[in-house]
């Protein structure tokens, strides 16, 4: 009996040691999967531009255009679980799989069903909409690959893993004049960080210094280092 109890105690200790390791490995696996999704989007974006004379996929707030890269609002129940809104987007024929639109670590659901999308596109990409915002006309919007080439595509992000509390349409708003820091905010589900891709085709992981500040509902300072880093990779003058 003593020997049996000793064996059980050893197994319990081993399990206690292994569980954090297994949990971390699982989290890294989901992060890698998310990176792969954004790599797939990069390929789709490049093929779309090649088929459309270098024009970037259209990106409008609220899916204002029938030509938007994606349709559907994740805050509207009837749209958030409906795959048809993904299929109606201009990028779907280049992506092909609905699963690519959702991060495997995304916990968001509507009525017990997972939402269909976790990613949004840089609001300075795919339209001139942000040029209409007061105090932001000094910054560039991008509608052509050639416009990105002028500023360095490796420095400008295109798509981002958005937080489940802020994601709605496919348009991730960044106010370069600091009027609303983190009007949309990135996900925190990947070991306190998020995944994004860039106009040159690479995708990367970005760890947040203060992820709790984003989802607190309180205003974020324009000096917040997470905000400054995101903003500097969004566009240029």
PyMOL commands that set and color helices and strands:
alter all, ss='L'
color gray80, all
select helices_A, chain A and resi 2-51+61-63+77-80+84-87+92-95+98-101+129-132+145-151+153-155+211-214+225-232
alter helices_A, ss='H'
color red, helices_A
select strands_A, chain A and resi 109-110+113-114+119-122+157-161+171-172+193-198+203-207
alter strands_A, ss='S'
color yellow, strands_A
deselect
rebuild
show_as cartoon
